[in-house]
Structure formats: C-alpha cells, structure tokens
Amino acid sequence: MSNLTPREIVSELDKFIIGQADAKRMVAIAMRNRWRRQQLPAELRDEVSPKNIIMMGPTGVGKTEIARRLAKLSGCPFFKVEATKFTEVGYVGRDVESMVRDLMEIGITLVRKEELQKVKVKAEKNAEECLLDILLPSSKPQNSSMGFFNSSNEAIPLTEENPSEDKSSTRDKFRKMWRDGKLDDREVEIEVTVQGGTGVEIMSVPGMEDMGMQVNDMIGKMFPNKKKTRKVNIREAYELLIQEESDKLIDMDNVTEIARERVEQTGILFLDEIDKIAGRHETGGSTDVSREGVQRDLLPIVEGCVVNTKYGMVKTDHILFISAGAFHFSKPSDLIPELQGRFPLRVELSALGKDEFYRILTEPQNALTVQYKALLETEQVTIDYSKEALEEVAATAQKINEDTENIGARRLYTIMEKILAELSFEAPDRSGDTILIDKDYVKDKLKDVIEDRDLSRYIL
C-alpha cells in the first residue's frame, strides 16, 4: 500500500485533474488514514472504520477520474460499478454482493501479476531449459523426424556432423543460437495445458449473470485439465513455456490469501450514479420501492458483512466506499437514513468554465491536445496549437454547455474531434506536413455547427 502523504497525493492528482481542490484533499486524507490505520495495534486497528465519501457534482467534472487515479496511486484493488445496474430489473436485478466478488477478482489479478514479476527471471530460465529439452531430446528413436521445423515446415533432424561430440557442447551451441535469435523462425511441437470443461457453457438468465459464472467455473473444475500438442514457432513456444513455468512457481493458495487480505483492508469500491437510487418522495410511484430496496441491499455491505466468493469469505468492514452522483433531481438526504449515516464525508465538485477548460487542454500530462498531437505524429504529420485557438475551444465548450446539456469536460472531446476530423482523415496523404491550429482554423471548422443552434445539439 502506498505511503504517500496527503500533500503528495494531491500533487499527483493535480497532474491529471484540474481544479476540485476540496475533493482532492478529502480523498487524500481518506487514503492517508488507511495507511495510518495499518500502523495501529491490532486491537485498535479493527475498531477504526473507513470514512466513506459522497462526491456530488454535475457530469464531466472529474468525480470518476479522481477515484480512478486514486486507485492507481495507491495500488489498491479498485472496482467501479454503477448503482443503476442494481435497478434495471427491480428486485431480480444484479446481486449487490457481486461488486465484492468483482473486487476480489481484481485483487487476485493484482497479486498474481506481482507474484509473476517476482518469479519472472526463474520462469524465463526454466522455460529456456524446457525449450532446449524439446530441441535436443535426450533419446530419439531411429529415423525419427522429431525435432524442429524450418519456415517451409520441413523437419530438420537434430544430428551433428560429429556424433561423438559432447551433448553439453551441442546444448550450449543451441542455447547461443536461440539467444542470438537464429531459431526464431523455426517451429517446434509442444504440449500445452487446456482447461477442462471448455466448450461446456451454461447460459445465464438476465439479472443472474453471477450465478451463471459460478456454475461455469464449477463445471470447469469438475473436468481435469488436458494436454494438447501444438506446432508453433520457437519464440511463441518460449512465451507459452514461460506462462507454464510461472504457473508452477506461483502458489495460488498464497495469492488468494494475500488478495483477500488486501481487498478486506485496502479495497476501494466506487459506486457511481448513486443519486439514481435515491427516492424522490415528491414523485411517488412504484419505482421508489425498487430504489429503496436496492439501498437496503447495499446497507449491510457498506456497514460491514461477510460475502461468499469462489475464493472464500470476504469481509467488507474495512473496504472504502466512494459514491458519486450529479444529484440534479435528488439530494443525499433522499437516501435512507441508515445509508446516509455510512457516508459521513460529503464534498461538492464545482462546474467547469472557460478557464478550467483551457487548463484541461494545456496542463495535464495526458491532455487531449497531447493525445491528438501524438496520434497524428504516427503519420508523420506535426500539429501545433496557438494559445488563441485553445482559448477559442474552451470558450466554445462553455457556450455549448450553457446552450444545451452541461456535460462538463466531456464536451472537449466532441469539439476537438470535430476540429481535427478532416485532418485525421487526410493525414496518411499529408506525411511530412506541419500544421498550425490557430483561432481562424478552429472558427472555420466549427462555423456551421455554432451558427445553427439546433445542429449543435446533435453534433456537439
């Protein structure tokens, strides 16, 4: 788990997200408190509960991005789920416990990747030895064509001019040829492991996908793994052998234990669109029953319970829940009181204007302007932006957001794509060109759309 200070966390978030200082500070403190909790004595550590957060603000202002970047910084298991998924078919909707199972799957993947990195060198060494064993079998039957194949698929017997030559010397020669890349275009026959039960799949009923996945997994375990012979080139064989050797070196029981511990102690569940399950008391109607039912299903998981997964039981007591919503037609107080109490921290993200849009286009490491420049450079087309051009884009984004739906920074995607669409199409034919995107260029490309307000609703 990362031990970055709150100031360092905010500094890292600033590289990708413009503004929203209050939200950044709040999540930075929440993450640091997770680290602080790990330093406490065991008896006190269990008493410290995570302070769950509700982020409120219009779409496209950075709510999801803050949570996503936070997870990358911390290296913690992180899963984002939309609360509306639990309401699509009422009470028969997706089981709310499925998000904990998904988080556990992510934890397993995360830890397994780390363990693979630890055994990488040994796995590569073992794979190389296995490859040489295939190339130089210790005992070959007479007149056998076993060995490797050239690019014309003709078998090449592994006989030496001097039959009395020492086998270790021959092995060293082949090792050198392999490392020098002289055998890459040759083919070998290797045995690969195929998981049992493949080809047998149970179709899941809509709304019960999790049960279907568990049944398929159970069927897979009922059938033993099988070996299958494949003819592949040596480079591909080497990669397959690395995978096989890595699997042998990794203790999956240990991976499961570490992953479960990490999910329980440092996992983050991001509940998006939580405002969509808040009851609207003034409207009435049966839909509120469904919303309230989902909230009551969420309550035990947020409060802390034990969820059964295929990797064993997972406690949710110390998982951090971050929820987000626009809250245009509802407010946090429309949630049931018990659920409100489990989200003690609330922060409002502000809407974005022209100045923020300009900063979004110029400051982040992965800014849209940087992305488009890099994409076109693959075609040997160089583009540059004038300051006035980007100011015009920012002003246009603000104007369109005011005139139509306010979708925040996502408006910049549609505008930039509209401006550069023609250039992106012609780029392969303009190799070597350098183009300056200035204010006049931007105005020209957006002229028709901006003048026709009805058209702008559909195009931008």
Backbone torsions as a table, in degrees:
resi	resn	phi	psi	omega
1	MET	NA	138.5	-177.8
2	SER	-66.5	141.5	177.2
3	ASN	-111.6	32.1	176.9
4	LEU	-63.6	143.8	176.5
5	THR	-77.1	161.6	177.7
6	PRO	-54.0	-40.8	-179.7
7	ARG	-63.5	-39.9	179.5
8	GLU	-68.9	-36.8	178.2
9	ILE	-63.5	-46.6	178.9
10	VAL	-61.6	-41.2	179.5
11	SER	-60.7	-40.9	178.5
12	GLU	-68.3	-40.6	178.8
13	LEU	-65.1	-33.0	179.7
14	ASP	-61.3	-23.7	-178.9
15	LYS	-70.4	-20.4	-174.7
16	PHE	-122.8	-21.2	-174.2
17	ILE	-126.3	128.1	-178.5
18	ILE	-91.3	134.9	176.7
19	GLY	70.8	-154.1	178.1
20	GLN	55.8	46.3	-176.6
21	ALA	-59.8	-40.4	-177.4
22	ASP	-63.2	-43.4	-179.5
23	ALA	-65.6	-40.3	179.7
24	LYS	-63.2	-42.7	-180.0
25	ARG	-64.3	-40.2	-177.4
26	MET	-65.4	-46.3	-178.7
27	VAL	-70.5	-30.0	178.2
28	ALA	-65.2	-42.1	178.2
29	ILE	-66.0	-41.4	179.6
30	ALA	-60.3	-41.4	-179.8
31	MET	-69.7	-40.6	179.3
32	ARG	-65.3	-36.0	177.8
33	ASN	-63.9	-29.9	176.2
34	ARG	-64.4	-43.1	178.6
35	TRP	-66.5	-42.4	-179.5
36	ARG	-60.5	-39.7	-178.7
37	ARG	-61.3	-37.2	-179.6
38	GLN	-65.3	-20.7	-179.2
39	GLN	-85.8	-8.7	-176.0
40	LEU	-79.8	158.7	172.7
41	PRO	-60.1	150.1	-173.5
42	ALA	-54.5	-42.2	-175.8
43	GLU	-66.6	-33.7	178.9
44	LEU	-82.8	-32.9	-177.6
45	ARG	-57.3	-40.4	-177.7
46	ASP	-69.1	-20.3	-178.5
47	GLU	-85.1	-16.7	-176.6
48	VAL	-87.4	111.5	-179.6
49	SER	-91.7	150.4	176.6
50	PRO	-68.5	146.5	178.2
51	LYS	-94.6	98.5	-176.2
52	ASN	-69.0	154.2	-170.0
53	ILE	-124.4	140.9	167.5
54	ILE	-112.9	124.4	175.6
55	MET	-106.0	123.8	-178.1
56	MET	-113.0	140.7	177.7
57	GLY	162.5	158.6	-178.5
58	PRO	-63.5	164.5	-179.0
59	THR	-64.4	148.3	174.8
60	GLY	77.9	20.5	-179.4
61	VAL	-106.2	-3.7	173.7
62	GLY	116.9	10.7	-177.3
63	LYS	-62.2	-53.7	-178.6
64	THR	-66.4	-39.3	-177.5
65	GLU	-63.4	-38.1	178.2
66	ILE	-60.7	-47.2	-178.6
67	ALA	-65.5	-40.3	-178.0
68	ARG	-65.8	-44.6	179.6
69	ARG	-68.0	-34.1	179.0
70	LEU	-62.3	-42.3	179.6
71	ALA	-64.0	-40.2	178.7
72	LYS	-64.5	-41.1	-179.7
73	LEU	-63.4	-41.9	-173.3
74	SER	-82.5	-22.2	-176.4
75	GLY	71.3	19.3	-177.8
76	CYS	-90.1	154.6	172.0
77	PRO	-60.3	130.1	-175.0
78	PHE	-137.6	134.4	177.3
79	PHE	-139.9	131.9	179.0
80	LYS	-106.4	131.5	178.1
81	VAL	-138.1	144.3	177.4
82	GLU	-90.1	128.9	-177.8
83	ALA	-60.9	-26.0	-178.8
84	THR	-65.7	-21.2	178.9
85	LYS	-62.4	-23.9	-178.4
86	PHE	-88.4	3.1	-177.3
87	THR	-121.7	-4.4	-171.7
88	GLU	-60.1	-37.5	177.9
89	VAL	-124.1	40.8	175.8
90	GLY	60.2	-136.3	-175.6
91	TYR	-68.3	-18.3	179.8
92	VAL	-93.2	12.7	180.0
93	GLY	-66.6	-176.1	-177.6
94	ARG	-60.5	135.2	-179.1
95	ASP	-61.7	126.4	-177.0
96	VAL	-63.1	-25.0	178.7
97	GLU	-68.8	-16.0	-177.9
98	SER	-61.9	-27.7	-179.6
99	MET	-67.6	-31.4	176.8
100	VAL	-71.0	-38.8	176.9
101	ARG	-63.8	-41.3	178.2
102	ASP	-64.1	-40.0	178.3
103	LEU	-62.6	-38.5	178.7
104	MET	-66.0	-39.4	176.8
105	GLU	-60.7	-41.4	179.0
106	ILE	-66.0	-39.6	176.9
107	GLY	-60.8	-43.2	178.2
108	ILE	-61.0	-46.2	179.9
109	THR	-61.0	-42.2	-178.6
110	LEU	-63.0	-49.0	-177.7
111	VAL	-69.5	-39.7	180.0
112	ARG	-61.3	-39.8	178.2
113	LYS	-62.6	-40.2	177.8
114	GLU	-65.1	-42.7	179.5
115	GLU	-66.6	-37.1	177.0
116	LEU	-61.2	-38.4	179.6
117	GLN	-65.4	-35.5	-179.1
118	LYS	-67.5	-36.4	-176.0
119	VAL	-99.0	7.5	-173.8
120	LYS	-56.3	-48.4	-175.8
121	VAL	-63.1	-45.5	-179.2
122	LYS	-66.4	-39.7	179.3
123	ALA	-63.5	-41.4	178.5
124	GLU	-63.3	-41.0	178.7
125	LYS	-64.3	-46.3	178.9
126	ASN	-63.3	-39.3	180.0
127	ALA	-63.8	-38.9	178.4
128	GLU	-63.5	-41.9	178.8
129	GLU	-65.0	-40.4	177.8
130	CYS	-62.9	-39.8	-180.0
131	LEU	-63.6	-42.2	178.3
132	LEU	-67.6	-33.1	175.7
133	ASP	-63.3	-36.7	178.6
134	ILE	-70.1	-42.1	-179.5
135	LEU	-69.5	-33.9	-177.3
136	LEU	-126.3	71.1	179.2
137	PRO	-59.7	141.3	-174.5
138	SER	-64.2	-34.6	178.6
139	SER	-137.0	116.9	179.5
140	LYS	-109.1	134.7	176.3
141	PRO	-65.7	155.0	179.9
142	GLN	-60.3	144.8	177.9
143	ASN	55.8	25.5	179.6
144	SER	-80.6	142.6	175.5
145	SER	-97.8	10.4	177.5
146	MET	-62.9	142.3	-179.2
147	GLY	153.9	-141.6	176.6
148	PHE	-119.5	168.6	-171.6
149	PHE	-120.4	147.1	177.1
150	ASN	-85.8	-178.0	-174.6
151	SER	-65.3	-19.5	177.0
152	SER	-87.6	6.4	178.6
153	ASN	67.4	27.5	176.7
154	GLU	-97.7	132.7	-178.9
155	ALA	-68.0	137.7	178.3
156	ILE	-118.2	110.3	-179.8
157	PRO	-66.6	146.9	-176.7
158	LEU	-94.7	58.9	176.9
159	THR	-101.3	150.9	-179.7
160	GLU	-107.2	155.3	177.7
161	GLU	-62.4	-36.0	179.1
162	ASN	-109.3	100.3	-175.6
163	PRO	-62.1	-22.9	-177.8
164	SER	-85.3	-0.7	-177.9
165	GLU	-62.4	141.4	-177.5
166	ASP	-60.7	134.4	-177.6
167	LYS	-61.4	-37.3	-179.1
168	SER	-65.0	-33.5	177.6
169	SER	-66.4	-42.5	178.0
170	THR	-62.7	-41.9	179.2
171	ARG	-61.6	-42.5	178.8
172	ASP	-63.0	-37.2	178.8
173	LYS	-64.1	-44.3	179.6
174	PHE	-67.8	-35.1	177.4
175	ARG	-60.9	-43.4	-179.9
176	LYS	-66.7	-42.5	178.1
177	MET	-60.7	-40.9	179.5
178	TRP	-64.6	-46.9	-177.9
179	ARG	-67.3	-27.4	178.3
180	ASP	-83.3	-2.8	177.7
181	GLY	81.0	13.9	-176.6
182	LYS	-80.5	-10.3	-178.9
183	LEU	-108.5	3.0	-171.9
184	ASP	-59.0	-32.5	-175.7
185	ASP	-89.5	1.4	178.4
186	ARG	-85.2	162.2	-179.2
187	GLU	-119.0	148.6	176.1
188	VAL	-133.5	160.6	173.3
189	GLU	-102.0	124.7	178.5
190	ILE	-130.4	157.6	176.2
191	GLU	-95.2	128.2	177.3
192	VAL	-117.1	151.7	-179.2
193	THR	-87.3	128.7	177.3
194	VAL	-112.3	128.4	-177.6
195	GLN	-64.1	137.4	179.6
196	GLY	-66.9	152.5	176.2
197	GLY	83.5	2.7	178.7
198	THR	-66.8	143.1	-176.7
199	GLY	94.1	-15.7	176.4
200	VAL	-104.5	114.6	-178.2
201	GLU	-138.3	134.1	179.1
202	ILE	-94.3	123.8	177.2
203	MET	-70.9	130.5	-178.3
204	SER	-90.8	148.3	178.4
205	VAL	-76.9	136.3	178.0
206	PRO	-51.4	131.2	-177.3
207	GLY	90.8	-7.4	-179.3
208	MET	-130.2	37.7	-177.2
209	GLU	-62.1	-35.7	-177.4
210	ASP	-63.5	-40.9	178.9
211	MET	-65.0	-40.0	178.5
212	GLY	-61.3	-41.6	179.0
213	MET	-64.1	-40.3	-179.3
214	GLN	-66.8	-39.4	178.6
215	VAL	-64.3	-44.3	178.7
216	ASN	-61.1	-40.3	179.2
217	ASP	-64.5	-40.3	-179.9
218	MET	-65.4	-41.1	178.9
219	ILE	-63.5	-40.8	178.5
220	GLY	-59.1	-37.6	-178.5
221	LYS	-74.6	-23.5	-178.5
222	MET	-71.0	-28.5	-178.4
223	PHE	-99.8	133.1	179.4
224	PRO	-69.5	152.7	175.8
225	ASN	-66.1	146.3	-178.5
226	LYS	-117.9	158.1	177.1
227	LYS	-99.8	139.5	-180.0
228	LYS	-135.7	135.2	-179.3
229	THR	-87.4	131.5	177.8
230	ARG	-129.1	144.6	175.0
231	LYS	-102.2	114.4	-177.1
232	VAL	-135.7	163.5	175.8
233	ASN	-73.2	162.0	-170.5
234	ILE	-63.2	-36.6	-179.7
235	ARG	-62.9	-44.6	179.0
236	GLU	-66.8	-39.0	177.6
237	ALA	-59.3	-40.6	-179.8
238	TYR	-61.7	-44.0	179.3
239	GLU	-64.0	-41.0	178.5
240	LEU	-65.2	-38.6	179.3
241	LEU	-68.3	-34.9	176.3
242	ILE	-61.6	-45.1	178.9
243	GLN	-59.1	-45.0	-177.9
244	GLU	-65.6	-43.0	-179.7
245	GLU	-68.3	-36.9	178.0
246	SER	-62.4	-42.9	179.0
247	ASP	-61.5	-35.2	178.9
248	LYS	-69.1	-34.6	-175.7
249	LEU	-80.4	-20.9	-176.9
250	ILE	-91.0	133.5	175.2
251	ASP	-92.1	102.2	-175.0
252	MET	-66.4	-27.8	175.8
253	ASP	-64.0	-40.5	177.6
254	ASN	-67.0	-40.8	177.6
255	VAL	-59.2	-44.4	-179.4
256	THR	-62.3	-43.1	179.9
257	GLU	-63.4	-46.4	-179.9
258	ILE	-63.1	-43.5	-178.5
259	ALA	-63.7	-42.7	179.7
260	ARG	-63.1	-43.5	178.1
261	GLU	-60.7	-42.8	-177.6
262	ARG	-69.0	-40.4	178.4
263	VAL	-63.4	-45.0	-177.3
264	GLU	-67.6	-35.8	-173.6
265	GLN	-96.2	-30.0	-174.5
266	THR	-130.3	4.5	-177.5
267	GLY	-65.2	149.6	177.6
268	ILE	-126.5	126.3	173.9
269	LEU	-111.9	123.0	-178.5
270	PHE	-104.3	112.2	-179.5
271	LEU	-97.0	102.2	-179.4
272	ASP	-88.8	160.0	177.7
273	GLU	56.7	36.5	-178.2
274	ILE	-68.8	-22.1	178.1
275	ASP	-65.4	-22.2	-178.0
276	LYS	-72.8	-15.8	177.9
277	ILE	-105.8	6.2	175.6
278	ALA	-77.6	134.3	-179.3
279	GLY	-70.1	140.8	176.0
280	ARG	-107.5	96.8	-170.4
281	HIS	-64.3	-27.5	-176.7
282	GLU	-76.4	-19.0	-176.9
283	THR	-88.7	-30.6	-176.9
284	GLY	65.9	-163.6	176.9
285	GLY	93.9	164.3	-174.0
286	SER	-71.8	-20.9	-177.1
287	THR	-62.1	-29.7	179.5
288	ASP	-63.6	-31.5	178.5
289	VAL	-61.9	-44.5	179.6
290	SER	-62.9	-45.6	-179.8
291	ARG	-60.4	-46.6	-178.3
292	GLU	-66.4	-34.2	177.5
293	GLY	-62.9	-40.8	178.6
294	VAL	-66.3	-41.9	178.1
295	GLN	-59.4	-40.9	-179.1
296	ARG	-69.9	-29.8	175.1
297	ASP	-70.7	-34.9	179.8
298	LEU	-71.4	-32.1	-171.9
299	LEU	-52.4	-51.9	-178.3
300	PRO	-63.3	-32.5	-179.8
301	ILE	-68.9	-43.1	179.8
302	VAL	-69.8	-37.3	179.4
303	GLU	-69.6	-32.9	-179.0
304	GLY	122.5	112.6	177.7
305	CYS	-148.4	-173.4	178.2
306	VAL	-114.2	125.5	-179.1
307	VAL	-110.5	133.9	179.3
308	ASN	-84.3	122.9	176.0
309	THR	-123.3	171.6	-179.2
310	LYS	-71.7	-8.4	176.4
311	TYR	-101.7	8.8	-179.4
312	GLY	113.1	-173.1	-177.1
313	MET	-80.8	136.6	179.8
314	VAL	-122.2	126.2	177.2
315	LYS	-86.7	139.8	-178.5
316	THR	-105.6	7.1	-174.4
317	ASP	-56.3	-35.1	-173.8
318	HIS	-117.0	16.5	172.1
319	ILE	-75.1	136.2	178.3
320	LEU	-86.8	125.8	177.6
321	PHE	-105.0	122.9	173.3
322	ILE	-115.9	122.1	179.4
323	SER	-114.5	155.3	-177.7
324	ALA	-145.3	150.6	177.4
325	GLY	-170.9	155.4	179.4
326	ALA	-75.5	-32.0	-179.0
327	PHE	52.0	46.9	176.6
328	HIS	-72.3	-43.7	-173.4
329	PHE	-111.6	4.0	178.4
330	SER	-146.7	178.2	179.6
331	LYS	-141.5	161.7	-178.3
332	PRO	-54.0	-29.8	-179.2
333	SER	-70.7	-8.7	176.0
334	ASP	-80.8	-12.3	173.8
335	LEU	-71.3	156.9	179.0
336	ILE	-63.4	144.1	-173.4
337	PRO	-53.7	-38.3	-178.0
338	GLU	-63.2	-38.7	-179.7
339	LEU	-73.6	-37.7	176.0
340	GLN	-55.9	-42.2	-177.3
341	GLY	-64.3	-21.8	-179.9
342	ARG	-88.5	0.0	175.7
343	PHE	-124.5	73.8	-173.2
344	PRO	-71.5	-23.4	-176.8
345	LEU	-100.9	128.8	-179.7
346	ARG	-133.2	139.1	179.8
347	VAL	-142.5	140.2	179.6
348	GLU	-104.3	128.1	177.6
349	LEU	-93.6	136.3	-175.0
350	SER	-83.8	153.1	176.7
351	ALA	-67.2	155.3	-176.8
352	LEU	-98.8	142.3	177.6
353	GLY	-120.5	-166.5	-175.4
354	LYS	-57.7	-44.2	-177.5
355	ASP	-63.9	-42.1	179.0
356	GLU	-66.9	-38.9	178.8
357	PHE	-62.1	-40.8	179.3
358	TYR	-63.2	-41.5	178.9
359	ARG	-66.1	-37.1	178.4
360	ILE	-63.0	-34.2	179.8
361	LEU	-76.8	-19.3	-171.6
362	THR	-118.6	-29.1	-169.8
363	GLU	-93.4	-45.8	-174.2
364	PRO	-62.4	153.0	179.1
365	GLN	-62.8	-32.1	-177.0
366	ASN	-108.0	31.8	-176.2
367	ALA	-54.9	151.9	179.3
368	LEU	-55.8	-39.5	-179.7
369	THR	-61.6	-39.3	178.6
370	VAL	-67.0	-40.6	-178.6
371	GLN	-63.5	-47.8	-179.2
372	TYR	-65.8	-38.8	178.4
373	LYS	-60.0	-45.2	-179.3
374	ALA	-67.0	-40.0	179.8
375	LEU	-61.9	-44.2	-177.9
376	LEU	-73.9	-26.4	176.9
377	GLU	-65.3	-22.2	175.6
378	THR	-66.2	-19.4	176.6
379	GLU	-101.7	13.1	-177.1
380	GLN	60.2	33.5	173.7
381	VAL	-111.9	124.9	-178.7
382	THR	-103.5	128.2	175.6
383	ILE	-120.8	145.6	175.1
384	ASP	-130.4	152.3	-178.9
385	TYR	-116.3	135.3	172.2
386	SER	-83.5	156.9	179.3
387	LYS	-60.2	-40.8	-178.4
388	GLU	-63.8	-34.8	-179.9
389	ALA	-64.8	-44.8	-179.1
390	LEU	-69.6	-33.2	175.0
391	GLU	-64.6	-37.3	178.1
392	GLU	-66.4	-41.1	177.4
393	VAL	-61.6	-44.8	-179.1
394	ALA	-63.0	-43.6	179.8
395	ALA	-65.1	-39.3	179.0
396	THR	-65.1	-41.2	179.2
397	ALA	-60.6	-42.6	179.7
398	GLN	-64.8	-43.1	-177.1
399	LYS	-64.7	-46.0	-179.5
400	ILE	-64.8	-38.7	177.6
401	ASN	-62.4	-35.5	179.7
402	GLU	-73.3	-37.5	-175.3
403	ASP	-80.0	-30.1	-178.6
404	THR	-120.0	-141.0	177.0
405	GLU	-79.0	139.5	176.9
406	ASN	-85.8	104.9	179.6
407	ILE	-110.8	19.9	173.0
408	GLY	62.1	-141.7	-174.9
409	ALA	-67.7	-16.2	179.1
410	ARG	-64.1	-20.5	177.5
411	ARG	-61.6	-30.5	-178.8
412	LEU	-63.8	-31.6	179.4
413	TYR	-62.2	-48.0	-176.9
414	THR	-66.9	-38.9	-178.8
415	ILE	-68.2	-47.4	-179.5
416	MET	-62.8	-38.1	179.1
417	GLU	-65.9	-39.4	178.6
418	LYS	-64.1	-42.0	-178.5
419	ILE	-65.7	-40.3	-172.3
420	LEU	-102.4	5.4	-176.0
421	ALA	-59.7	-49.1	-177.6
422	GLU	-63.9	-42.8	179.9
423	LEU	-65.0	-39.2	178.4
424	SER	-63.7	-35.9	179.2
425	PHE	-69.3	-40.2	-175.0
426	GLU	-88.6	-7.6	-172.9
427	ALA	-51.2	-44.1	-179.2
428	PRO	-59.6	-26.5	-179.7
429	ASP	-90.7	-3.5	-176.1
430	ARG	-118.4	29.7	-179.7
431	SER	-55.1	131.2	-179.7
432	GLY	94.1	-8.1	-179.1
433	ASP	-78.1	151.9	171.3
434	THR	-121.8	123.6	-175.0
435	ILE	-121.4	132.9	175.2
436	LEU	-98.5	122.1	175.4
437	ILE	-89.4	102.6	-179.4
438	ASP	-109.7	-176.6	-175.6
439	LYS	-61.1	-41.9	-179.6
440	ASP	-63.8	-38.7	179.2
441	TYR	-61.4	-45.5	-179.9
442	VAL	-63.0	-47.1	-178.2
443	LYS	-61.8	-39.9	-178.8
444	ASP	-63.6	-43.1	-176.9
445	LYS	-72.2	-26.8	-177.4
446	LEU	-102.3	-1.2	-172.1
447	LYS	-53.5	-55.1	-174.6
448	ASP	-63.7	-39.8	-175.6
449	VAL	-70.1	-43.8	-177.3
450	ILE	-68.1	-38.6	-178.2
451	GLU	-67.9	-35.2	179.5
452	ASP	-97.0	99.3	-174.2
453	ARG	-61.8	-38.8	179.9
454	ASP	-64.8	-38.8	179.9
455	LEU	-67.0	-36.3	-178.7
456	SER	-63.5	-27.3	178.2
457	ARG	-64.2	-30.8	-177.4
458	TYR	-95.4	-36.8	-174.8
459	ILE	-84.6	-42.5	-177.3
460	LEU	-111.1	NA	NA
